[in-house]
Amino acid sequence: MNPYIVVAVMLVVDVISIPFIIKSILKKDIKKKGLAIAAFLAVFIAIEAAFSVFYINANQFYDREGNTYTAAENVLYYDRSGNEFILHETKVDRYHFISTDSKIMYIAERVYIDTDGYIVYDKENEFKQTDREYVYTDSDGNEYFRAEEIKWNHKGELKVKNKE
């Protein structure tokens, strides 16, 4: 789900509930009701702002160019020829990288990401895993990563998913 929608719904619920909380504070026998309300609102706003920022950041995805996406399935992958690809799931739980112009389709299990962040198709299925976790090499010793094991940060830098 789009994180901005989640935050917007949360804020609507908060705007509706705040008057009830303020009303309950006003009903209590407190000497400095204004200070209590101001303190409540300050803490409430700080918590809501922090949650919103963390929630949105945790639910954003990036491509090698640093473009932002709200869903992993929308992230674009690029090859060195300038083609853009999307990871597509078929009805039978098979995954393929399909170019945005629909002219190229790769079997996802044979797609790797090179050290510059471009996708490479292992047509002959010859890439081998090295003794280093997450690293594969071709016959020339070039290093690659499995597409499902990596992601990019906001700067477009390659990161292993399980090793933030």
Salt bridges, closest charged atoms under 4 A:
GLU65 OE2 - ARG64 NH1 2.61
GLU109 OE1 - ARG94 NH2 3.72
ASP114 OD2 - ARG80 NH2 3.03
ASP116 OD2 - ARG80 NH2 2.49
GLU133 OE1 - LYS163 NZ 3.89
GLU143 OE2 - ARG132 NH1 2.88
GLU148 OE2 - ARG146 NE 2.96
GLU164 OE2 - LYS151 NZ 2.79
